[in-house]
Amino acid sequence: MRAEAVAVGAMAGGMVLLGTADAYLTTQIVVHGSGYELNPIMRYLLDHSVNTFWLLKILGSAIAAFFLVRIYQRYPKLACFAFGACLAIMAGIVLWNLFQI
């Protein structure tokens, strides 16, 4: 397996992992009353169906990762830049959530 394929797989896995961490931390913050979800659609789901909230958070990350893997096949430099940007933003959100707990 080429090193590039391993790196792309790791970035895709990282996106899903960070999406899952965001879902968990957001749920904990809202349950303990120390914060709230900024996205009004996700806030509604969190208030009415935690399972659907989790599903959409993780599925959204997985779909984004899937499309970036597909983009990588045709435009590797663009995909690597987009992966890096997405991972940085998602890591920032997770860190922000950690500070709120």
C-alpha positions as CSV (number, residue, x, y, z in Angstrom):
1,M,0.0,0.0,0.0
2,R,1.4,3.4,-0.9
3,A,2.2,5.8,1.8
4,E,-0.1,8.4,0.2
5,A,-3.1,6.0,0.5
6,V,-2.3,5.4,4.2
7,A,-2.1,9.2,4.8
8,V,-5.4,9.8,3.0
9,G,-7.1,7.0,5.0
10,A,-5.7,8.4,8.2
11,M,-7.0,11.9,7.4
12,A,-10.5,10.5,6.5
13,G,-10.5,8.5,9.8
14,G,-9.4,11.6,11.7
15,M,-12.3,13.5,10.3
16,V,-14.8,10.8,11.5
17,L,-13.0,10.6,14.8
18,L,-13.2,14.3,15.4
19,G,-16.8,14.4,14.3
20,T,-17.6,11.7,16.9
21,A,-15.6,13.6,19.6
22,D,-17.6,16.8,18.7
23,A,-20.9,14.9,19.0
24,Y,-19.9,13.5,22.4
25,L,-18.5,16.7,23.8
26,T,-21.4,18.8,22.6
27,T,-23.9,16.3,24.1
28,Q,-22.0,16.5,27.5
29,I,-21.9,20.3,27.4
30,V,-25.7,20.6,26.7
31,V,-26.7,17.9,29.2
32,H,-24.7,19.6,32.0
33,G,-26.1,23.0,31.0
34,S,-22.7,24.7,30.5
35,G,-23.4,25.5,26.9
36,Y,-25.5,24.9,23.8
37,E,-25.3,23.9,20.2
38,L,-24.8,26.9,17.9
39,N,-26.3,25.3,14.8
40,P,-30.1,25.8,15.1
41,I,-30.9,22.6,13.2
42,M,-28.6,20.5,15.3
43,R,-29.8,22.2,18.5
44,Y,-33.3,21.2,17.6
45,L,-32.2,17.6,17.0
46,L,-30.2,17.5,20.3
47,D,-33.3,18.7,22.2
48,H,-35.6,16.2,20.5
49,S,-33.6,13.2,19.4
50,V,-30.1,12.7,20.7
51,N,-29.7,9.5,18.5
52,T,-30.5,11.5,15.3
53,F,-28.2,14.2,16.4
54,W,-25.3,11.7,16.8
55,L,-26.2,10.0,13.5
56,L,-26.1,13.2,11.6
57,K,-22.9,14.4,13.2
58,I,-21.0,11.2,12.5
59,L,-22.6,10.6,9.1
60,G,-21.8,14.2,8.0
61,S,-18.2,13.7,8.9
62,A,-18.1,10.4,7.1
63,I,-19.7,11.8,4.0
64,A,-17.3,14.7,3.9
65,A,-14.4,12.4,4.3
66,F,-15.7,10.1,1.5
67,F,-16.0,13.0,-0.9
68,L,-12.5,14.3,0.0
69,V,-11.1,10.8,-0.7
70,R,-12.9,10.9,-4.1
71,I,-11.6,14.3,-4.8
72,Y,-8.1,13.1,-3.9
73,Q,-8.2,10.6,-6.7
74,R,-8.5,13.4,-9.3
75,Y,-7.0,16.4,-7.5
76,P,-4.6,15.2,-4.8
77,K,-3.1,18.6,-3.9
78,L,-6.6,20.2,-3.6
79,A,-7.8,17.3,-1.5
80,C,-4.8,17.4,0.8
81,F,-5.3,21.1,1.4
82,A,-9.1,20.6,2.0
83,F,-8.4,17.7,4.4
84,G,-5.9,19.8,6.3
85,A,-8.3,22.7,6.5
86,C,-11.2,20.5,7.7
87,L,-9.1,18.7,10.2
88,A,-7.8,22.0,11.6
89,I,-11.3,23.4,11.9
90,M,-12.7,20.3,13.5
91,A,-9.8,20.0,15.9
92,G,-10.4,23.7,16.9
93,I,-14.1,22.9,17.5
94,V,-13.2,19.9,19.7
95,L,-10.7,21.9,21.7
96,W,-13.2,24.7,22.2
97,N,-15.7,22.1,23.5
98,L,-13.1,20.7,25.8
99,F,-12.6,24.1,27.3
100,Q,-16.3,24.4,27.9
101,I,-16.6,21.2,30.0
